[in-house]
Amino acid sequence: MKLFPYAHATHPQWRMAAALVLAQLRGQMALPDYAKAPSLALLYITDHYAADAQAILEHLGAELPEVTDWVGTVGVGVSANNVEYFDEPALSVMLCDLSPDQYRVFSGVAPLATSGRAAGATGFVAHTALVHADGGTPELNELIAEVADRTTSGYVFGGLAGSRGKSVQFSLGSAGNLQGQGAAGGVFHGGLSGVAFGPDVGIVSRVTQGAQPVDKQRTVTESDGNLVLKLDGEPALDVLLRELDISLEQPERAMPRLRATLVGLTQPHPDAVPTASGPKLRGQFGTDVVVRHLIGLDPGRRGVAIGDVAPEGTRLAFCERNVQAARSDLMRVCSEVREELEPEELSLSMASALTAADHEAAPHPARRIAGAIYVSCAGRGGPHFGSPSAELQVVRRALGDVPLVGFFAGGEIAHHRLYGYTGVLTVFTMPAP
């Protein structure tokens, strides 16, 4: 496996942006360290180009005939190594150096089979999967969990299409579609699509949270659908107002705090042992926590409405987005990825190189990354990290100069669930030189 060629560009006209991308890709494919004939492409476009999605796919496919499989989606922004294009016309492409027997593209007309069926029919067994989805799809959480169940690892990653207009997904596979589905153009609206990877494709993936608790976790002791009525036996609205130190009698002060407040939920697990401990003040959420919006108050029932269901036993903590917390947690997960890639023992020459002054020339273990995908919440994009492209610059400083593409999503997918206000970093690994 060699480095994955990747490219990105912005231009008011998509044809000009595509020409810039193609020039970059061809230049890299001519280099000895990069793949020369990759067959799988990841394509991400901003919603400025959504109306031209089919034309973009057809144009790139014609210009890159060696690429037989395409997956991707639309976002309010797209990203690449060290740069993000947020709220501007842009596209980002990466060509993966994988053989066709190492992956399968799937969509509504070419669904991902269960492991047993896949192994019996084609010899391919899905180990993990990159998933793109339309946020308006009914029973979306269940569908994501179903895709995870069809992999041997139970782990999927990706995100929801993010668009202020038409929501599109790219899914064009050389393995064909179900009988009776006819020819498909490769651009889909609604549902789920993506690409599954076999067990011999090395992947390391981490989730970084963008919110931090403002108070301890409490247990939902009474609820009605998405209306939380009691926390630890106390009216939920009373808890919220007390912890935020606000009053509904002073709406001019209360409303800004309420708009900035989110909830972190930990769903009850049948085998879990209830504990009174939770995240400490200004602590960090773990990957078992999903962040949802606070969508309303019910003064009559003293309840709090949230953007998800919270059955009794759910652990809940009121939280807020925080730039410093998001930045430090992103650095943490990048460090974890680097640590996982490092060999347990270093040779004397490797150790000497790593301590040399010229770090850029040193054969750092991060050079084992063939390519990376970073899916970040649209709420984290733009200036949220302090300046344009600051979030991707954090990733660049941690991982080094590696091929990377991604997009800013309407929700992030990791493990077997849907997150919010998070980033999902996934790297493809290759053996150390």
C-alpha positions as CSV (number, residue, x, y, z in Angstrom):
1,M,0.0,0.0,0.0
2,K,1.2,3.5,-0.9
3,L,0.1,7.0,0.1
4,F,-3.4,7.9,-1.1
5,P,-3.4,10.8,-3.6
6,Y,-5.7,13.6,-2.5
7,A,-6.6,17.0,-3.7
8,H,-8.9,20.0,-2.9
9,A,-9.9,23.3,-4.5
10,T,-12.4,26.1,-4.4
11,H,-13.8,28.1,-7.3
12,P,-17.2,29.6,-8.1
13,Q,-17.4,27.3,-11.1
14,W,-17.2,23.6,-10.3
15,R,-15.4,22.7,-13.6
16,M,-12.5,25.0,-12.7
17,A,-12.3,23.5,-9.2
18,A,-12.4,20.0,-10.7
19,A,-9.6,20.9,-13.1
20,L,-7.4,22.0,-10.2
21,V,-8.2,18.8,-8.3
22,L,-7.4,16.6,-11.3
23,A,-4.0,18.4,-11.8
24,Q,-3.1,17.8,-8.1
25,L,-4.1,14.2,-8.3
26,R,-2.2,13.4,-11.4
27,G,0.9,15.2,-10.1
28,Q,0.8,13.0,-6.9
29,M,0.1,9.8,-8.8
30,A,3.3,10.4,-10.7
31,L,5.3,10.5,-7.5
32,P,7.0,7.2,-6.3
33,D,5.5,7.2,-2.8
34,Y,1.9,7.6,-4.0
35,A,-0.5,5.1,-5.5
36,K,-0.5,5.1,-9.3
37,A,-3.7,3.3,-10.1
38,P,-6.2,3.5,-7.1
39,S,-9.7,2.2,-7.7
40,L,-11.7,3.7,-4.9
41,A,-12.4,7.5,-4.6
42,L,-13.8,9.5,-1.7
43,L,-15.6,12.7,-3.0
44,Y,-16.9,15.5,-0.8
45,I,-18.4,18.7,-2.1
46,T,-19.9,21.7,-0.4
47,D,-23.6,22.4,-0.9
48,H,-22.8,25.2,-3.4
49,Y,-22.1,22.4,-5.9
50,A,-25.0,20.1,-4.8
51,A,-27.2,20.9,-7.8
52,D,-24.3,19.8,-10.1
53,A,-23.5,16.6,-8.2
54,Q,-24.2,14.2,-11.1
55,A,-22.2,16.3,-13.6
56,I,-19.3,16.5,-11.2
57,L,-19.3,12.7,-10.6
58,E,-19.5,12.0,-14.4
59,H,-16.7,14.4,-15.2
60,L,-14.3,13.1,-12.6
61,G,-15.1,9.5,-13.5
62,A,-14.4,10.2,-17.2
63,E,-11.1,11.9,-16.3
64,L,-10.0,9.2,-13.9
65,P,-11.0,5.9,-15.7
66,E,-8.8,3.8,-13.4
67,V,-11.1,4.7,-10.5
68,T,-14.1,2.3,-10.7
69,D,-15.8,3.0,-7.3
70,W,-16.9,6.3,-5.9
71,V,-18.4,7.3,-2.5
72,G,-19.0,10.6,-0.7
73,T,-21.5,13.2,0.2
74,V,-22.2,16.9,0.6
75,G,-21.4,19.2,3.5
76,V,-21.7,22.9,4.4
77,G,-17.9,22.7,4.3
78,V,-15.2,20.3,3.2
79,S,-11.7,19.8,4.5
80,A,-8.3,18.5,3.6
81,N,-4.9,18.4,5.2
82,N,-4.4,21.7,7.1
83,V,-7.3,23.5,5.4
84,E,-11.1,23.8,5.5
85,Y,-13.5,25.3,3.0
86,F,-16.5,26.4,5.0
87,D,-19.5,28.0,3.4
88,E,-17.8,28.4,0.0
89,P,-17.9,26.4,-3.3
90,A,-15.3,23.6,-3.0
91,L,-14.6,19.9,-3.4
92,S,-12.1,17.5,-1.8
93,V,-11.1,14.1,-3.3
94,M,-8.9,11.2,-2.1
95,L,-8.0,8.1,-4.0
96,C,-7.6,5.0,-1.8
97,D,-4.9,2.5,-2.7
98,L,-7.0,-0.6,-2.0
99,S,-7.7,-3.6,-4.2
100,P,-11.3,-4.3,-5.2
101,D,-11.5,-7.4,-3.0
102,Q,-10.7,-5.3,0.1
103,Y,-13.9,-3.2,0.0
104,R,-17.5,-3.0,-1.2
105,V,-19.5,0.0,-2.0
106,F,-23.1,-0.1,-0.8
107,S,-26.3,2.0,-1.2
108,G,-30.1,1.5,-1.3
109,V,-29.7,-0.3,-4.7
110,A,-26.7,-2.3,-3.6
111,P,-27.1,-3.0,0.2
112,L,-24.4,-4.3,2.4
113,A,-25.0,-8.0,3.0
114,T,-24.7,-9.7,6.4
115,S,-21.3,-11.2,7.0
116,G,-22.5,-14.8,6.5
117,R,-24.2,-14.1,3.2
118,A,-21.4,-12.0,1.9
119,A,-18.8,-14.6,2.7
120,G,-20.8,-17.3,1.0
121,A,-21.6,-15.3,-2.1
122,T,-18.5,-13.3,-2.9
123,G,-15.9,-14.1,-0.3
124,F,-16.0,-10.6,1.1
125,V,-16.6,-10.0,4.8
126,A,-17.2,-6.5,6.0
127,H,-15.1,-5.6,9.0
128,T,-15.9,-1.9,9.3
129,A,-17.6,0.7,7.1
130,L,-17.6,4.4,6.2
131,V,-21.3,5.5,6.2
132,H,-22.9,8.6,4.7
133,A,-26.6,9.2,5.4
134,D,-29.4,11.7,5.0
135,G,-30.5,13.2,8.3
136,G,-34.2,13.1,7.2
137,T,-34.2,9.3,6.8
138,P,-36.8,7.6,9.1
139,E,-35.4,5.4,11.9
140,L,-31.9,6.6,11.1
141,N,-30.4,5.4,14.4
142,E,-31.7,1.9,13.9
143,L,-30.4,1.9,10.3
144,I,-26.9,2.9,11.4
145,A,-27.0,0.2,14.1
146,E,-28.1,-2.3,11.4
147,V,-25.1,-1.4,9.2
148,A,-22.8,-1.8,12.2
149,D,-24.3,-5.3,12.9
150,R,-23.4,-6.3,9.3
151,T,-19.7,-5.8,10.1
152,T,-17.6,-8.2,12.1
153,S,-16.2,-5.3,14.3
154,G,-19.5,-3.6,14.9
155,Y,-17.8,-0.3,14.2
156,V,-18.8,2.2,11.5
157,F,-17.8,5.8,11.0
158,G,-18.9,8.7,8.9
159,G,-21.5,11.4,9.0
160,L,-24.8,12.9,7.8
161,A,-24.9,15.0,4.7
162,G,-24.9,18.7,5.6
163,S,-26.6,21.0,3.2
164,R,-28.8,24.0,3.2
165,G,-30.5,22.8,0.0
166,K,-30.4,19.5,-1.8
167,S,-28.8,16.6,0.1
168,V,-26.9,14.2,-2.0
169,Q,-24.7,11.1,-1.6
170,F,-22.2,9.6,-4.0
171,S,-22.3,5.8,-4.4
172,L,-21.1,4.1,-7.5
173,G,-19.7,0.6,-7.2
174,S,-18.1,-1.7,-9.8
175,A,-19.8,-4.7,-8.2
176,G,-23.2,-3.6,-9.6
177,N,-26.7,-3.3,-8.1
178,L,-29.5,-5.6,-7.1
179,Q,-31.3,-7.3,-9.9
180,G,-34.2,-5.2,-11.1
181,Q,-32.8,-1.9,-9.9
182,G,-31.5,-0.9,-13.3
183,A,-28.6,1.4,-14.0
184,A,-27.9,4.0,-11.3
185,G,-26.1,7.3,-11.9
186,G,-24.2,7.2,-8.6
187,V,-26.0,10.1,-7.0
188,F,-28.6,9.4,-4.3
189,H,-31.0,11.3,-2.2
190,G,-32.0,9.9,1.2
191,G,-31.1,6.7,3.0
192,L,-27.6,5.5,3.6
193,S,-24.6,4.7,1.5
194,G,-20.9,4.2,1.8
195,V,-18.1,1.6,1.6
196,A,-17.3,-1.4,3.8
197,F,-13.8,-2.5,4.3
198,G,-12.5,-6.0,4.8
199,P,-10.5,-7.2,7.9
200,D,-7.1,-6.7,6.1
201,V,-7.6,-2.9,5.8
202,G,-5.9,-1.4,8.7
203,I,-8.0,1.4,10.4
204,V,-7.6,3.4,13.6
205,S,-10.5,5.6,14.5
206,R,-11.3,8.0,17.4
207,V,-14.1,10.3,18.4
208,T,-13.5,13.7,19.9
209,Q,-16.2,15.6,21.8
210,G,-16.9,19.3,21.4
211,A,-18.9,19.9,24.6
212,Q,-18.1,19.7,28.3
213,P,-20.4,19.3,31.3
214,V,-21.4,22.3,33.4
215,D,-22.6,20.0,36.2
216,K,-22.5,16.4,37.3
217,Q,-24.5,13.6,35.6
218,R,-27.9,12.8,36.9
219,T,-30.2,9.9,36.3
220,V,-33.5,10.4,34.5
221,T,-36.1,9.1,36.9
222,E,-39.2,10.2,34.9
223,S,-39.7,11.0,31.3
224,D,-42.3,11.2,28.5
225,G,-40.7,10.6,25.1
226,N,-38.2,13.5,24.6
227,L,-39.6,15.4,27.6
228,V,-37.4,14.8,30.7
229,L,-39.6,15.4,33.8
230,K,-37.4,14.4,36.7
231,L,-33.7,14.1,37.4
232,D,-32.7,12.1,40.5
233,G,-36.4,12.6,41.6
234,E,-36.3,16.4,41.3
235,P,-38.2,18.3,38.6
236,A,-35.8,18.6,35.6
237,L,-36.6,22.3,34.9
238,D,-35.8,23.2,38.5
239,V,-32.4,21.5,38.2
240,L,-31.6,23.2,35.0
241,L,-32.5,26.7,36.2
242,R,-30.6,26.2,39.4
243,E,-27.4,24.9,37.7
244,L,-27.5,27.7,35.1
245,D,-28.3,30.3,37.8
246,I,-31.1,31.8,35.8
247,S,-34.8,32.5,36.3
248,L,-37.6,32.5,33.7
249,E,-38.8,35.8,35.2
250,Q,-35.7,37.4,33.7
251,P,-35.9,36.1,30.1
252,E,-33.4,38.6,28.7
253,R,-30.7,36.9,30.8
254,A,-32.1,33.4,30.7
255,M,-32.6,33.0,27.0
256,P,-28.9,33.4,25.9
257,R,-27.8,30.8,28.5
258,L,-30.5,28.4,27.5
259,R,-29.7,28.7,23.8
260,A,-26.0,27.8,24.6
261,T,-27.0,24.8,26.7
262,L,-27.0,21.2,25.4
263,V,-27.5,17.8,27.1
264,G,-25.0,14.9,27.2
265,L,-26.8,11.6,27.3
266,T,-25.6,8.2,28.3
267,Q,-28.1,5.5,27.5
268,P,-28.8,2.9,30.1
269,H,-27.1,-0.5,29.5
270,P,-28.8,-3.6,30.8
271,D,-25.5,-4.9,32.3
272,A,-24.4,-1.6,33.7
273,V,-24.1,-1.1,37.5
274,P,-25.7,2.2,38.5
275,T,-23.2,4.6,40.2
276,A,-23.5,8.0,41.7
277,S,-20.4,9.3,40.0
278,G,-20.3,11.2,36.8
279,P,-18.2,13.7,34.9
280,K,-16.8,16.4,37.2
281,L,-17.3,20.1,36.7
282,R,-15.4,21.2,33.6
283,G,-14.6,17.5,32.9
284,Q,-14.6,15.7,29.6
285,F,-17.2,13.5,28.1
286,G,-16.4,10.0,26.9
287,T,-17.5,8.3,23.7
288,D,-20.5,6.7,25.5
289,V,-22.0,10.2,25.7
290,V,-24.1,11.7,22.8
291,V,-24.8,15.4,22.8
292,R,-28.3,16.7,21.9
293,H,-30.0,20.0,21.7
294,L,-32.2,21.5,24.4
295,I,-35.3,22.2,22.3
296,G,-37.9,23.5,24.8
297,L,-39.2,24.0,28.4
298,D,-42.5,22.9,29.9
299,P,-43.1,25.1,32.9
300,G,-46.5,23.4,33.6
301,R,-44.9,20.0,34.1
302,R,-41.5,21.4,35.1
303,G,-39.9,19.4,32.3
304,V,-37.1,19.9,29.8
305,A,-37.5,18.9,26.1
306,I,-34.4,17.5,24.4
307,G,-33.6,16.4,20.8
308,D,-33.8,12.7,21.6
309,V,-35.6,10.3,23.8
310,A,-34.4,9.7,27.3
311,P,-36.0,6.7,28.9
312,E,-35.8,6.2,32.7
313,G,-32.3,5.2,33.7
314,T,-30.6,7.5,31.1
315,R,-27.7,9.5,32.6
316,L,-27.9,13.2,31.7
317,A,-25.6,16.1,32.2
318,F,-26.2,19.7,31.1
319,C,-23.3,20.9,29.0
320,E,-22.1,23.6,26.7
321,R,-19.8,23.9,23.7
322,N,-16.4,25.0,24.7
323,V,-13.5,25.9,22.3
324,Q,-10.7,25.1,24.7
325,A,-12.3,21.8,25.7
326,A,-12.8,20.9,22.0
327,R,-9.2,21.8,21.1
328,S,-7.7,19.8,23.9
329,D,-9.8,16.8,23.3
330,L,-8.9,16.9,19.6
331,M,-5.3,16.9,20.5
332,R,-5.9,14.0,22.8
333,V,-7.4,11.8,20.2
334,C,-4.7,12.7,17.6
335,S,-2.1,11.7,20.2
336,E,-3.9,8.4,20.8
337,V,-3.8,7.7,17.1
338,R,-0.1,8.5,16.9
339,E,0.6,6.3,20.0
340,E,-1.3,3.3,18.5
341,L,0.7,3.6,15.3
342,E,4.0,3.7,17.1
343,P,5.9,0.4,17.3
344,E,6.3,-1.1,20.8
345,E,10.1,-1.0,20.4
346,L,12.2,1.4,18.4
347,S,15.4,0.5,16.8
348,L,18.5,2.6,17.7
349,S,18.4,4.3,14.3
350,M,14.7,5.1,14.6
351,A,15.1,6.5,18.1
352,S,18.0,8.6,17.0
353,A,16.1,10.0,14.1
354,L,13.1,10.9,16.2
355,T,15.4,12.9,18.5
356,A,17.1,14.7,15.7
357,A,16.7,18.4,15.2
358,D,15.2,18.0,11.7
359,H,11.9,16.4,12.8
360,E,10.3,16.9,9.4
361,A,12.9,14.6,7.8
362,A,12.8,12.0,10.5
363,P,11.0,8.8,9.8
364,H,8.3,9.5,12.3
365,P,5.9,6.6,12.9
366,A,3.1,8.8,11.6
367,R,4.5,8.1,8.1
368,R,2.6,4.8,8.4
369,I,-0.6,6.6,7.7
370,A,-1.7,6.1,4.1
371,G,-4.6,8.4,4.3
372,A,-7.1,9.9,6.7
373,I,-10.8,11.0,6.9
374,Y,-12.0,13.6,9.3
375,V,-15.8,14.2,9.7
376,S,-16.5,17.2,11.9
377,C,-19.8,18.7,13.1
378,A,-20.9,21.8,11.1
379,G,-21.2,23.5,14.5
380,R,-17.5,23.1,15.0
381,G,-16.5,24.5,11.6
382,G,-15.5,28.0,10.5
383,P,-14.3,30.3,13.3
384,H,-15.4,28.0,16.2
385,F,-11.8,27.0,16.9
386,G,-10.6,30.6,16.8
387,S,-9.6,31.2,13.2
388,P,-10.3,29.7,9.7
389,S,-8.9,26.2,9.3
390,A,-7.7,26.1,13.0
391,E,-9.4,22.7,13.6
392,L,-7.6,21.1,10.7
393,Q,-4.3,22.7,11.6
394,V,-4.5,21.0,15.0
395,V,-4.9,17.7,13.2
396,R,-2.0,18.5,10.9
397,R,0.3,19.4,13.8
398,A,-0.5,16.1,15.5
399,L,-0.5,13.7,12.5
400,G,2.0,15.4,10.2
401,D,1.7,16.0,6.5
402,V,-0.5,13.0,5.6
403,P,-3.3,12.7,2.9
404,L,-6.6,13.8,4.5
405,V,-10.0,14.7,3.3
406,G,-13.4,15.2,5.1
407,F,-16.5,17.2,5.4
408,F,-18.6,19.2,8.0
409,A,-21.6,17.1,8.7
410,G,-25.1,17.5,10.1
411,G,-24.3,14.7,12.6
412,E,-21.3,12.4,13.1
413,I,-21.4,8.6,13.0
414,A,-19.1,6.4,15.1
415,H,-19.2,3.0,16.8
416,H,-22.9,2.2,16.0
417,R,-24.6,5.5,16.9
418,L,-25.1,9.1,15.8
419,Y,-23.2,11.9,17.6
420,G,-23.4,15.7,17.6
421,Y,-20.8,18.4,18.1
422,T,-18.0,15.8,17.7
423,G,-15.2,15.0,15.3
424,V,-14.5,11.5,14.0
425,L,-10.9,10.9,12.9
426,T,-10.1,7.7,11.0
427,V,-6.7,6.8,9.5
428,F,-5.8,4.0,7.1
429,T,-2.5,2.4,8.1
430,M,0.2,0.7,6.2
431,P,3.2,-1.3,7.5
432,A,6.1,0.7,8.8
433,P,9.0,1.0,6.3
